[in-house]
Amino acid sequence: MRALLRDTALLVSQLSNGGEVDNAATLREQCRLLVAQFATALDAQGIAADVRDDAIVAQCGLIDEAALRHLPASAKAKWESTPLQVERFGTHDTGTRLYERLDYRMREPVPNVDLLECYAAVLGLGFRGRYAARSGPSAGAHDGEAKRQALIAALVAQIDQLRPAVRPGLVADRSNTRLLDRLRHVSPWMITGAACVIAILVWFAWDRILDAELAQLIQQAKRP
């Protein structure tokens, strides 16, 4: 699920890093498309409706907040009157709702780790929600951000516990001698097949690298 937010993460990061918005209407259509694509992908994966809606609410909240923070003043009023969350769900309370749903999801007997990773990505990309009103140089602002960072830390710790450890390789106990003996009798077709497997593994490795780049992007976006 986290990987499905990659394009959203790139958009939010571009806005956060000073990306210019030439046309607010074009940006809105782009964001609508991102939300629609995310919803379609979740449905295609058979994600439960309540989990899907929680994830989309989080995505809408992230985009709305980023847009209102970085749009030109002339375009903010129109977006604020009808944000994506209102268009999609008819609600205007994502700043509070997201944290309430996250608290509920973290306390479930069997938490949905994919959804928790989605929340972690949204918070890591800078979503503040109910803590945004406390922004500023005051002690209250620092306290609010400290609570948000503590929540992120607790969330990441829970995700680490829920994700199963990598299982050891099934051939770890085989001696090098036995392996070489078997390779002497391998047919060219098997070698070709092995090459295909290696190519697939390389593809997955690059996918992991992309995930790592997204994770780094999230860490950069967290920094004030």
Residue frames as a rotation matrix with the C-alpha (Angstrom) as fourth column:
MET 1
0.567 0.823 0.000 0.00
0.823 -0.567 0.000 0.00
0.000 0.000 -1.000 0.00
ARG 2
0.365 -0.508 -0.780 2.84
0.227 -0.764 0.604 2.39
-0.903 -0.397 -0.164 0.81
ALA 3
-0.654 -0.668 0.356 4.28
0.470 0.009 0.882 1.95
-0.592 0.745 0.308 -2.68
LEU 4
-0.039 0.741 0.670 0.96
0.987 -0.075 0.141 3.10
0.155 0.667 -0.729 -4.14
LEU 5
0.804 0.315 -0.505 1.55
0.460 -0.867 0.192 6.49
-0.377 -0.387 -0.842 -2.52
ARG 6
-0.136 -0.986 0.097 4.80
0.856 -0.068 0.513 7.05
-0.499 0.153 0.853 -4.40
ASP 7
-0.340 0.042 0.940 3.39
0.745 -0.598 0.296 9.58
0.574 0.800 0.172 -6.86
THR 8
0.766 0.631 0.123 1.56
0.379 -0.597 0.707 11.38
0.519 -0.495 -0.697 -4.06
ALA 9
0.568 -0.635 -0.523 4.80
0.617 -0.091 0.782 11.53
-0.544 -0.767 0.340 -2.07
LEU 10
-0.423 -0.759 0.495 6.65
0.898 -0.281 0.338 13.01
-0.117 0.587 0.801 -5.03
LEU 11
0.081 0.545 0.835 3.98
0.568 -0.714 0.410 15.66
0.819 0.440 -0.367 -5.57
VAL 12
0.928 0.305 -0.213 3.90
0.332 -0.422 0.843 16.69
0.167 -0.854 -0.493 -1.90
SER 13
0.263 -0.917 -0.301 7.69
0.747 -0.004 0.665 16.77
-0.611 -0.399 0.684 -1.72
GLN 14
-0.385 -0.353 0.853 7.89
0.860 -0.473 0.193 18.95
0.335 0.808 0.485 -4.82
LEU 15
0.503 0.643 0.577 5.45
0.321 -0.759 0.567 21.41
0.803 -0.100 -0.588 -3.24
SER 16
0.905 -0.139 -0.403 7.30
0.390 -0.109 0.914 21.32
-0.171 -0.984 -0.044 0.07
ASN 17
-0.008 -0.999 -0.040 10.63
0.778 -0.031 0.628 22.00
-0.628 -0.026 0.778 -1.62
GLY 18
-0.319 -0.115 -0.941 9.45
-0.088 -0.985 0.150 25.15
-0.944 0.130 0.304 -3.34
GLY 19
-0.720 0.109 0.686 7.82
0.669 0.374 0.642 23.74
-0.187 0.921 -0.342 -6.46
GLU 20
-0.836 0.390 -0.386 5.83
-0.399 -0.915 -0.061 26.43
-0.377 0.103 0.920 -8.23
VAL 21
-0.302 0.837 0.456 2.13
0.700 0.520 -0.490 26.01
-0.647 0.171 -0.743 -8.98
ASP 22
-0.993 -0.116 -0.019 1.39
0.067 -0.691 0.720 27.74
-0.097 0.714 0.694 -12.27
ASN 23
-0.413 0.905 -0.101 -2.24
-0.570 -0.171 0.803 26.68
0.710 0.389 0.587 -12.41
ALA 24
-0.670 0.182 0.720 -4.24
-0.666 0.280 -0.691 25.69
-0.327 -0.943 -0.066 -9.32
ALA 25
0.439 0.894 -0.086 -6.97
-0.824 0.363 -0.434 24.09
-0.357 0.262 0.897 -11.43
THR 26
0.338 -0.412 -0.846 -4.42
-0.567 0.629 -0.533 21.85
0.751 0.660 -0.021 -13.15
LEU 27
-0.753 -0.619 0.225 -2.95
-0.521 0.350 -0.779 20.89
0.403 -0.703 -0.586 -9.79
ARG 28
-0.247 0.744 0.621 -6.41
-0.810 0.193 -0.554 20.01
-0.532 -0.640 0.555 -8.51
GLU 29
0.687 0.489 -0.537 -7.10
-0.718 0.571 -0.399 17.75
0.112 0.660 0.743 -11.48
GLN 30
-0.140 -0.833 -0.536 -3.73
-0.479 0.530 -0.700 16.08
0.867 0.158 -0.473 -10.96
CYS 31
-0.803 -0.147 0.578 -4.57
-0.596 0.211 -0.774 15.48
-0.008 -0.966 -0.257 -7.30
ARG 32
0.243 0.952 0.183 -8.01
-0.868 0.298 -0.398 14.14
-0.433 -0.062 0.899 -8.14
LEU 33
0.528 -0.114 -0.841 -6.37
-0.594 0.659 -0.462 11.69
0.607 0.744 0.281 -10.52
LEU 34
-0.594 -0.804 -0.035 -3.91
-0.485 0.393 -0.781 10.58
0.641 -0.447 -0.623 -7.84
VAL 35
-0.510 0.489 0.708 -6.77
-0.732 0.186 -0.655 9.90
-0.452 -0.852 0.263 -5.41
ALA 36
0.566 0.773 -0.285 -8.77
-0.800 0.433 -0.414 8.02
-0.197 0.463 0.864 -8.06
GLN 37
0.205 -0.584 -0.785 -5.77
-0.527 0.610 -0.591 5.91
0.825 0.535 -0.183 -9.06
PHE 38
-0.777 -0.484 0.402 -5.00
-0.572 0.279 -0.771 5.12
0.261 -0.829 -0.494 -5.42
ALA 39
-0.106 0.842 0.529 -8.60
-0.799 0.245 -0.550 4.04
-0.592 -0.481 0.647 -4.79
THR 40
0.665 0.350 -0.660 -8.66
-0.720 0.535 -0.443 1.89
0.198 0.769 0.608 -7.94
ALA 41
-0.214 -0.848 -0.485 -5.37
-0.506 0.521 -0.688 0.21
0.836 0.098 -0.540 -7.01
LEU 42
-0.742 -0.007 0.670 -6.61
-0.650 0.250 -0.717 -0.56
-0.163 -0.968 -0.190 -3.49
ASP 43
0.339 0.929 0.147 -9.82
-0.792 0.366 -0.490 -2.07
-0.509 0.050 0.860 -4.86
ALA 44
0.483 -0.217 -0.848 -7.81
-0.662 0.543 -0.516 -4.13
0.573 0.811 0.119 -7.34
GLN 45
-0.620 -0.774 -0.127 -5.83
-0.440 0.477 -0.761 -5.57
0.649 -0.416 -0.637 -4.42
GLY 46
0.027 0.740 -0.672 -9.03
0.357 0.621 0.698 -6.54
0.934 -0.259 -0.247 -2.64
ILE 47
-0.926 -0.376 0.009 -8.48
0.151 -0.391 -0.908 -4.16
0.345 -0.840 0.419 0.26
ALA 48
-0.272 0.853 -0.445 -11.42
0.960 0.209 -0.186 -4.03
-0.066 -0.478 -0.876 2.68
ALA 49
0.255 0.480 0.839 -13.65
0.635 -0.737 0.229 -0.98
0.729 0.475 -0.493 2.23
ASP 50
0.972 0.145 -0.183 -13.00
0.234 -0.577 0.782 0.44
0.007 -0.804 -0.595 5.69
VAL 51
0.195 -0.975 -0.110 -9.23
0.608 0.032 0.793 0.09
-0.769 -0.222 0.599 5.30
ARG 52
-0.247 -0.227 0.942 -9.40
0.948 -0.257 0.187 1.59
0.199 0.939 0.279 1.81
ASP 53
0.614 0.579 0.537 -11.37
0.471 -0.814 0.340 4.58
0.634 0.044 -0.772 3.04
ASP 54
0.819 -0.387 -0.423 -8.98
0.302 -0.336 0.892 5.20
-0.487 -0.859 -0.158 5.94
ALA 55
-0.162 -0.943 0.291 -6.06
0.791 0.052 0.610 5.17
-0.590 0.328 0.737 3.51
ILE 56
-0.138 0.169 0.976 -7.77
0.850 -0.486 0.204 7.54
0.509 0.857 -0.076 1.06
VAL 57
0.898 0.438 -0.029 -8.78
0.373 -0.725 0.579 9.93
0.232 -0.531 -0.815 3.84
ALA 58
0.439 -0.822 -0.363 -5.13
0.431 -0.162 0.888 10.06
-0.788 -0.547 0.283 4.89
GLN 59
-0.392 -0.576 0.718 -4.03
0.901 -0.080 0.427 10.70
-0.188 0.814 0.550 1.30
CYS 60
0.302 0.597 0.743 -6.61
0.694 -0.673 0.258 13.47
0.654 0.438 -0.617 0.84
GLY 61
0.926 0.047 -0.375 -5.60
0.334 -0.565 0.754 15.08
-0.177 -0.824 -0.539 4.12
LEU 62
0.029 -0.997 -0.070 -1.94
0.644 -0.035 0.764 15.07
-0.765 -0.068 0.641 3.13
ILE 63
-0.415 -0.165 0.895 -2.62
0.886 -0.296 0.356 16.60
0.206 0.941 0.269 -0.29
ASP 64
0.598 0.723 0.345 -5.07
0.596 -0.689 0.412 19.19
0.536 -0.040 -0.844 1.05
GLU 65
0.779 -0.328 -0.534 -2.65
0.368 -0.450 0.814 20.33
-0.507 -0.831 -0.230 3.73
ALA 66
-0.281 -0.937 0.208 0.27
0.727 -0.066 0.683 20.53
-0.626 0.343 0.700 1.31
ALA 67
-0.171 0.291 0.941 -1.82
0.866 -0.412 0.285 22.49
0.471 0.864 -0.181 -1.20
LEU 68
0.821 0.565 0.089 -3.06
0.441 -0.724 0.530 24.97
0.364 -0.396 -0.843 1.40
ARG 69
0.551 -0.691 -0.467 0.46
0.439 -0.236 0.867 25.41
-0.709 -0.683 0.174 2.73
HIS 70
-0.427 -0.903 0.055 2.12
0.425 -0.146 0.893 26.07
-0.798 0.405 0.446 -0.62
LEU 71
0.087 0.512 0.854 -0.52
0.992 -0.124 -0.027 27.37
0.093 0.850 -0.519 -3.06
PRO 72
-0.810 -0.273 0.520 -0.47
0.296 -0.954 -0.039 31.08
0.507 0.123 0.853 -3.95
ALA 73
-0.851 0.469 -0.234 -2.71
0.074 -0.334 -0.939 33.16
-0.519 -0.817 0.250 -1.70
SER 74
-0.496 0.678 -0.543 -5.11
-0.854 -0.494 0.164 33.80
-0.157 0.545 0.824 -4.59
ALA 75
-0.247 0.366 -0.897 -5.82
-0.498 0.746 0.441 30.07
0.831 0.556 -0.002 -4.95
LYS 76
-0.962 -0.228 -0.153 -5.94
0.003 0.550 -0.835 29.00
0.275 -0.803 -0.528 -1.30
ALA 77
-0.601 0.776 0.192 -9.44
-0.657 -0.343 -0.671 30.27
-0.455 -0.529 0.716 -0.54
LYS 78
0.178 0.697 -0.695 -11.08
-0.946 0.314 0.073 28.21
0.269 0.645 0.716 -3.28
TRP 79
-0.332 -0.362 -0.871 -9.20
-0.177 0.931 -0.320 25.05
0.926 0.048 -0.373 -2.28
GLU 80
-0.990 -0.091 0.112 -9.97
-0.120 0.088 -0.989 25.58
0.080 -0.992 -0.098 1.39
SER 81
-0.313 0.948 0.065 -13.69
-0.907 -0.278 -0.316 25.93
-0.282 -0.157 0.946 0.70
THR 82
0.825 0.560 -0.078 -13.81
-0.554 0.774 -0.307 22.58
-0.111 0.296 0.949 -1.12
PRO 83
-0.233 -0.962 0.145 -10.78
-0.908 0.268 0.323 20.43
-0.350 -0.056 -0.935 -0.30
LEU 84
-0.534 -0.048 -0.844 -10.35
-0.570 0.758 0.318 16.91
0.625 0.651 -0.432 -1.67
GLN 85
-0.984 0.138 -0.110 -11.64
0.175 0.674 -0.717 15.36
-0.025 -0.725 -0.688 1.55
VAL 86
-0.370 0.898 -0.237 -14.95
-0.388 -0.381 -0.839 17.20
-0.844 -0.219 0.489 1.09
GLU 87
-0.129 0.277 -0.952 -15.21
-0.990 0.027 0.142 16.16
0.065 0.961 0.270 -2.55
ARG 88
-0.603 -0.243 -0.760 -14.51
-0.366 0.931 -0.008 12.53
0.709 0.274 -0.650 -1.74
PHE 89
-0.663 0.241 -0.709 -16.13
0.619 0.709 -0.338 12.02
0.421 -0.663 -0.619 1.66
GLY 90
0.232 0.808 0.541 -18.11
0.273 -0.588 0.761 15.16
0.934 -0.029 -0.357 2.45
THR 91
0.727 -0.053 -0.684 -16.07
0.685 -0.007 0.728 15.76
-0.043 -0.999 0.031 5.61
HIS 92
0.536 -0.536 0.653 -13.84
-0.071 -0.799 -0.597 18.62
0.841 0.274 -0.466 6.68
ASP 93
0.769 -0.134 0.624 -12.24
-0.638 -0.130 0.759 17.07
-0.021 -0.982 -0.185 9.75
THR 94
0.728 -0.514 -0.453 -9.31
0.184 0.783 -0.594 15.04
0.660 0.349 0.665 8.45
GLY 95
-0.096 -0.825 0.556 -6.95
-0.470 -0.455 -0.756 16.92
0.877 -0.334 -0.344 10.75
THR 96
-0.196 0.117 0.974 -8.60
-0.962 0.171 -0.214 15.22
-0.192 -0.978 0.079 13.72
ARG 97
0.764 0.645 0.020 -10.11
-0.623 0.746 -0.235 12.18
-0.167 0.167 0.972 12.06
LEU 98
0.424 -0.664 -0.616 -6.81
-0.350 0.507 -0.788 10.82
0.835 0.550 -0.017 10.80
TYR 99
-0.592 -0.707 0.387 -5.30
-0.611 0.081 -0.787 10.72
0.525 -0.703 -0.480 14.28
GLU 100
-0.004 0.676 0.737 -8.43
-0.912 0.300 -0.280 9.16
-0.411 -0.673 0.615 15.76
ARG 101
0.877 0.329 -0.351 -8.45
-0.465 0.767 -0.442 6.42
0.124 0.550 0.826 13.12
LEU 102
0.052 -0.940 -0.337 -4.71
-0.404 0.289 -0.868 5.88
0.913 0.181 -0.365 13.52
ASP 103
-0.530 -0.196 0.825 -5.13
-0.847 0.070 -0.527 5.45
0.046 -0.978 -0.203 17.28
TYR 104
0.478 0.791 0.383 -7.92
-0.753 0.593 -0.285 2.94
-0.452 -0.152 0.879 16.65
ARG 105
0.786 -0.193 -0.587 -5.89
-0.364 0.624 -0.691 1.03
0.500 0.757 0.421 14.06
MET 106
-0.271 -0.961 0.056 -2.83
-0.581 0.117 -0.806 0.84
0.768 -0.251 -0.590 16.29
ARG 107
-0.494 0.140 0.858 -4.94
-0.829 0.219 -0.514 -0.65
-0.260 -0.966 0.008 19.09
GLU 108
0.495 0.702 -0.512 -6.59
-0.819 0.574 -0.005 -3.36
0.290 0.422 0.859 16.97
PRO 109
0.650 -0.225 0.726 -5.89
-0.319 0.787 0.529 -6.96
-0.690 -0.575 0.440 18.11
VAL 110
0.051 -0.622 0.782 -4.39
0.789 0.504 0.350 -7.68
-0.612 0.599 0.516 14.69
PRO 111
0.224 0.032 -0.974 -3.33
-0.208 -0.975 -0.080 -4.33
-0.952 0.220 -0.211 13.19
ASN 112
0.850 0.053 0.524 -3.20
0.498 0.244 -0.832 -3.96
-0.172 0.968 0.181 9.42
VAL 113
0.085 -0.931 -0.354 0.49
0.552 -0.252 0.795 -3.29
-0.830 -0.263 0.492 8.92
ASP 114
-0.412 -0.204 0.888 0.03
0.901 -0.240 0.362 -2.06
0.139 0.949 0.283 5.35
LEU 115
0.559 0.687 0.465 -2.38
0.549 -0.727 0.413 0.61
0.621 0.025 -0.784 6.55
LEU 116
0.768 -0.351 -0.535 -0.03
0.405 -0.382 0.831 1.54
-0.496 -0.855 -0.152 9.38
GLU 117
-0.319 -0.914 0.249 2.77
0.785 -0.108 0.610 1.99
-0.531 0.390 0.752 6.83
CYS 118
-0.040 0.418 0.908 0.44
0.805 -0.525 0.277 4.25
0.592 0.741 -0.315 4.86
TYR 119
0.918 0.384 -0.100 -0.13
0.352 -0.674 0.650 6.38
0.182 -0.631 -0.754 7.96
ALA 120
0.351 -0.870 -0.345 3.62
0.565 -0.097 0.819 6.46
-0.747 -0.483 0.457 8.64
ALA 121
-0.420 -0.489 0.764 4.28
0.908 -0.224 0.355 7.72
-0.002 0.843 0.538 5.11
VAL 122
0.358 0.661 0.660 1.62
0.610 -0.700 0.370 10.43
0.707 0.270 -0.654 5.39
LEU 123
0.943 -0.047 -0.329 2.94
0.262 -0.503 0.824 11.65
-0.204 -0.863 -0.462 8.74
GLY 124
0.089 -0.996 0.024 6.53
0.706 0.080 0.703 11.40
-0.702 -0.046 0.710 7.54
LEU 125
-0.299 -0.145 0.943 5.69
0.897 -0.379 0.226 13.59
0.325 0.914 0.243 4.55
GLY 126
-0.939 -0.289 0.188 4.73
0.207 -0.908 -0.364 16.36
0.276 -0.303 0.912 6.92
PHE 127
-0.014 0.991 0.135 1.01
0.227 -0.128 0.966 15.99
0.974 0.044 -0.223 7.68
ARG 128
-0.928 -0.324 0.185 0.25
-0.062 -0.353 -0.933 17.88
0.368 -0.878 0.307 10.89
GLY 129
-0.185 0.947 -0.263 -3.52
0.564 0.321 0.761 18.00
0.805 -0.007 -0.593 11.10
ARG 130
0.765 0.624 -0.155 -4.69
0.461 -0.364 0.810 18.98
0.449 -0.691 -0.566 14.56
TYR 131
0.258 -0.752 -0.607 -1.14
0.812 -0.171 0.557 20.00
-0.523 -0.637 0.566 15.47
ALA 132
-0.238 -0.375 0.896 -0.95
0.873 -0.486 0.028 22.55
0.425 0.789 0.443 12.65
ALA 133
0.655 0.582 0.482 -2.86
0.317 -0.791 0.524 25.17
0.686 -0.190 -0.702 14.67
ARG 134
0.874 -0.361 -0.326 -0.04
0.289 -0.154 0.945 25.10
-0.391 -0.920 -0.031 17.17
SER 135
0.268 -0.824 0.499 2.60
0.930 0.085 -0.358 26.00
0.253 0.560 0.789 14.62
GLY 136
0.754 -0.086 0.651 4.80
-0.096 -0.995 -0.020 28.93
0.650 -0.047 -0.758 15.54
PRO 137
-0.213 -0.974 0.077 7.64
-0.182 -0.038 -0.983 29.83
0.960 -0.224 -0.169 17.87
SER 138
0.245 0.368 0.897 5.67
-0.907 -0.240 0.346 29.27
0.343 -0.898 0.274 21.08
ALA 139
-0.696 -0.476 0.537 6.32
-0.676 0.686 -0.269 26.49
-0.240 -0.550 -0.800 23.57
GLY 140
0.157 0.859 0.488 2.94
-0.420 0.505 -0.754 25.01
-0.894 -0.087 0.440 22.65
ALA 141
0.679 0.036 -0.734 4.06
-0.732 0.119 -0.671 24.62
0.063 0.992 0.108 19.06
HIS 142
-0.386 -0.894 -0.227 7.16
-0.813 0.446 -0.375 22.70
0.437 0.040 -0.899 20.11
ASP 143
-0.558 0.252 0.791 5.02
-0.535 0.619 -0.575 20.55
-0.635 -0.743 -0.211 22.40
GLY 144
0.551 0.833 -0.049 2.61
-0.532 0.305 -0.790 19.72
-0.643 0.462 0.611 19.59
GLU 145
0.460 -0.460 -0.759 5.39
-0.762 0.234 -0.604 18.80
0.455 0.856 -0.243 17.18
ALA 146
-0.625 -0.694 0.356 7.08
-0.776 0.504 -0.380 16.73
0.085 -0.514 -0.854 19.89
LYS 147
-0.108 0.681 0.725 3.85
-0.464 0.610 -0.642 14.76
-0.879 -0.406 0.250 20.35
ARG 148
0.783 0.392 -0.483 3.58
-0.590 0.219 -0.778 14.23
-0.199 0.894 0.402 16.60
GLN 149
0.001 -0.876 -0.482 7.16
-0.817 0.277 -0.506 12.99
0.577 0.394 -0.716 16.39
ALA 150
-0.637 -0.175 0.750 6.56
-0.674 0.599 -0.433 10.69
-0.373 -0.782 -0.499 19.38
LEU 151
0.414 0.859 0.303 3.54
-0.470 0.486 -0.736 9.24
-0.779 0.162 0.605 17.60
ILE 152
0.631 -0.262 -0.730 5.61
-0.709 0.189 -0.680 8.65
0.317 0.946 -0.067 14.46
ALA 153
-0.470 -0.878 0.088 8.28
-0.820 0.398 -0.411 6.88
0.326 -0.265 -0.907 16.53
ALA 154
-0.379 0.412 0.828 5.67
-0.529 0.637 -0.560 4.66
-0.759 -0.651 -0.024 18.23
LEU 155
0.693 0.684 -0.229 4.08
-0.540 0.283 -0.793 3.89
-0.477 0.673 0.565 14.88
VAL 156
0.290 -0.680 -0.673 7.38
-0.793 0.222 -0.567 2.93
0.535 0.698 -0.475 13.26
ALA 157
-0.662 -0.532 0.528 8.27
-0.746 0.533 -0.399 0.75
-0.070 -0.658 -0.750 16.26
GLN 158
0.061 0.772 0.632 4.96
-0.461 0.584 -0.669 -1.08
-0.885 -0.251 0.391 15.97
ILE 159
0.774 0.181 -0.606 5.46
-0.633 0.199 -0.748 -1.62
-0.014 0.963 0.269 12.24
ASP 160
-0.205 -0.943 -0.262 8.92
-0.859 0.302 -0.413 -3.05
0.469 0.141 -0.872 12.90
GLN 161
-0.616 0.022 0.787 7.42
-0.583 0.659 -0.475 -5.51
-0.529 -0.752 -0.393 15.37
LEU 162
0.374 0.899 0.230 4.61
-0.432 0.388 -0.814 -6.54
-0.821 0.205 0.533 13.03
ARG 163
0.544 -0.233 -0.806 6.74
-0.803 0.135 -0.581 -7.13
0.244 0.963 -0.114 9.96
PRO 164
0.967 -0.174 0.189 8.06
0.093 0.923 0.374 -10.71
-0.239 -0.344 0.908 10.05
ALA 165
0.199 -0.974 -0.110 11.80
-0.523 -0.201 0.828 -11.17
-0.829 -0.108 -0.549 10.24
VAL 166
0.283 -0.196 -0.939 13.58
-0.929 0.190 -0.319 -12.30
0.240 0.962 -0.128 7.11
ARG 167
0.885 0.080 0.458 13.73
-0.232 0.929 0.287 -16.08
-0.403 -0.361 0.841 7.09
PRO 168
-0.109 -0.993 0.035 17.16
-0.517 0.087 0.851 -17.67
-0.849 0.075 -0.523 6.59
GLY 169
-0.096 0.003 -0.995 17.94
-0.988 0.123 0.096 -19.09
0.122 0.992 -0.009 3.19
LEU 170
0.795 0.527 0.299 16.77
-0.560 0.828 0.027 -22.64
-0.233 -0.189 0.954 2.60
VAL 171
0.802 -0.547 -0.238 20.16
0.244 0.665 -0.706 -23.68
0.545 0.509 0.667 1.17
ALA 172
0.560 -0.611 0.560 22.33
-0.752 -0.658 0.034 -22.22
0.348 -0.440 -0.828 3.90
ASP 173
0.440 -0.366 0.820 23.34
-0.590 0.570 0.571 -25.66
-0.677 -0.735 0.035 5.20
ARG 174
0.961 -0.111 0.254 24.53
0.258 0.693 -0.673 -27.02
-0.102 0.712 0.695 1.88
SER 175
0.208 -0.965 -0.158 28.28
0.313 -0.088 0.946 -27.34
-0.927 -0.246 0.283 1.45
ASN 176
0.226 -0.215 -0.950 30.10
-0.757 -0.653 -0.033 -25.62
-0.614 0.726 -0.310 -1.39
THR 177
-0.801 -0.590 0.102 31.38
-0.419 0.674 0.608 -28.98
-0.428 0.444 -0.787 -2.59
ARG 178
-0.409 0.728 0.550 27.90
0.594 0.670 -0.445 -30.45
-0.693 0.144 -0.707 -3.01
LEU 179
0.505 0.614 -0.607 26.75
-0.028 -0.691 -0.723 -27.31
-0.863 0.382 -0.331 -4.80
LEU 180
-0.149 -0.646 -0.748 29.66
-0.859 -0.291 0.422 -27.44
-0.490 0.705 -0.512 -7.27
ASP 181
-0.855 -0.134 0.501 29.03
0.028 0.953 0.303 -31.12
-0.518 0.273 -0.811 -7.91
ARG 182
0.049 0.964 0.263 25.45
0.594 0.183 -0.783 -30.39
-0.803 0.194 -0.563 -8.83
LEU 183
0.426 0.100 -0.899 26.41
-0.429 -0.853 -0.298 -27.48
-0.796 0.513 -0.321 -11.07
ARG 184
-0.660 -0.741 -0.120 28.57
-0.485 0.299 0.822 -29.79
-0.574 0.601 -0.557 -13.17
HIS 185
-0.789 0.407 0.460 25.44
0.547 0.807 0.223 -31.69
-0.280 0.427 -0.859 -14.19
VAL 186
-0.019 0.805 -0.593 23.22
0.119 -0.587 -0.801 -28.67
-0.993 -0.086 -0.085 -14.82
SER 187
0.001 0.103 0.995 21.86
0.968 0.250 -0.027 -28.44
-0.252 0.963 -0.100 -18.36
PRO 188
-0.894 -0.345 0.284 22.13
0.425 -0.854 0.300 -25.27
0.139 0.389 0.911 -20.45
TRP 189
-0.127 0.930 0.344 18.35
0.302 -0.294 0.907 -24.88
0.945 0.219 -0.244 -20.19
MET 190
0.534 0.288 -0.795 18.59
0.826 0.024 0.564 -24.78
0.181 -0.957 -0.225 -16.41
ILE 191
-0.498 -0.773 -0.392 21.38
0.797 -0.586 0.144 -22.21
-0.341 -0.241 0.909 -16.66
THR 192
-0.731 0.313 0.606 19.14
0.254 -0.700 0.667 -20.08
0.633 0.642 0.433 -18.88
GLY 193
0.349 0.919 -0.184 16.34
0.485 -0.009 0.874 -20.45
0.802 -0.395 -0.449 -16.37
ALA 194
0.188 -0.371 -0.909 18.67
0.959 -0.129 0.251 -19.45
-0.210 -0.920 0.331 -13.57
ALA 195
-0.835 -0.513 0.198 19.66
0.548 -0.801 0.239 -16.35
0.036 0.309 0.950 -15.53
CYS 196
-0.239 0.844 0.480 15.99
0.209 -0.438 0.874 -15.42
0.948 0.309 -0.072 -15.79
VAL 197
0.555 0.415 -0.721 15.59
0.752 0.121 0.648 -15.87
0.356 -0.902 -0.245 -12.06
ILE 198
-0.335 -0.773 -0.539 18.61
0.886 -0.453 0.099 -13.63
-0.321 -0.445 0.836 -11.46
ALA 199
-0.787 0.087 0.611 17.09
0.314 -0.796 0.517 -11.00
0.532 0.599 0.599 -13.74
ILE 200
0.292 0.956 0.019 13.87
0.354 -0.127 0.926 -11.12
0.888 -0.263 -0.376 -11.73
LEU 201
0.383 -0.222 -0.897 15.83
0.921 0.022 0.389 -10.79
-0.067 -0.975 0.213 -8.49
VAL 202
-0.738 -0.674 0.041 17.66
0.672 -0.728 0.135 -7.77
-0.061 0.127 0.990 -9.91
TRP 203
-0.370 0.697 0.614 14.30
0.215 -0.579 0.787 -6.23
0.904 0.423 0.064 -10.80
PHE 204
0.632 0.611 -0.476 13.09
0.567 0.055 0.822 -6.73
0.528 -0.790 -0.311 -7.24
ALA 205
-0.110 -0.760 -0.640 16.35
0.967 -0.230 0.107 -5.24
-0.229 -0.607 0.761 -5.97
TRP 206
-0.842 -0.163 0.514 15.74
0.358 -0.882 0.307 -2.09
0.403 0.443 0.801 -8.00
ASP 207
0.169 0.968 0.186 12.20
0.246 -0.224 0.943 -1.97
0.955 -0.113 -0.276 -6.62
ARG 208
0.489 -0.081 -0.869 13.69
0.871 0.099 0.481 -2.09
0.047 -0.992 0.119 -3.12
ILE 209
-0.627 -0.776 -0.060 16.03
0.775 -0.630 0.055 0.74
-0.081 -0.012 0.997 -4.07
LEU 210
-0.474 0.550 0.688 13.05
0.153 -0.718 0.679 2.81
0.867 0.427 0.256 -5.16
ASP 211
0.604 0.687 -0.405 11.40
0.488 0.083 0.869 2.08
0.630 -0.722 -0.285 -1.82
ALA 212
0.042 -0.687 -0.726 14.58
0.976 -0.127 0.177 3.20
-0.214 -0.716 0.665 -0.08
GLU 213
-0.810 -0.313 0.497 14.58
0.469 -0.854 0.226 6.41
0.353 0.416 0.838 -2.08
LEU 214
0.098 0.926 0.365 10.98
0.141 -0.376 0.916 7.02
0.985 -0.039 -0.167 -1.03
ALA 215
0.587 0.075 -0.806 11.92
0.784 0.195 0.589 6.39
0.202 -0.978 0.056 2.60
GLN 216
-0.487 -0.831 -0.271 14.76
0.855 -0.516 0.045 8.91
-0.177 -0.210 0.962 2.28
LEU 217
-0.589 0.364 0.722 12.35
0.253 -0.764 0.593 11.34
0.768 0.532 0.358 0.67
ILE 218
0.524 0.824 -0.217 10.02
0.411 -0.022 0.911 10.96
0.746 -0.566 -0.350 3.63
GLN 219
0.235 -0.515 -0.824 12.85
0.955 -0.036 0.295 11.62
-0.182 -0.857 0.483 6.10
GLN 220
-0.794 -0.544 0.271 13.81
0.597 -0.783 0.176 14.77
0.116 0.301 0.947 4.20
ALA 221
-0.252 0.792 0.557 10.21
0.168 -0.531 0.831 15.97
0.953 0.303 0.000 4.13
LYS 222
0.490 0.428 -0.759 9.95
0.775 0.185 0.604 15.52
0.399 -0.885 -0.241 7.90
ARG 223
-0.414 -0.755 -0.508 12.69
0.897 -0.435 -0.084 18.04
-0.158 -0.490 0.857 8.54
PRO 224
0.548 0.648 -0.529 11.40
0.570 -0.752 -0.330 21.57
-0.612 -0.121 -0.782 9.17
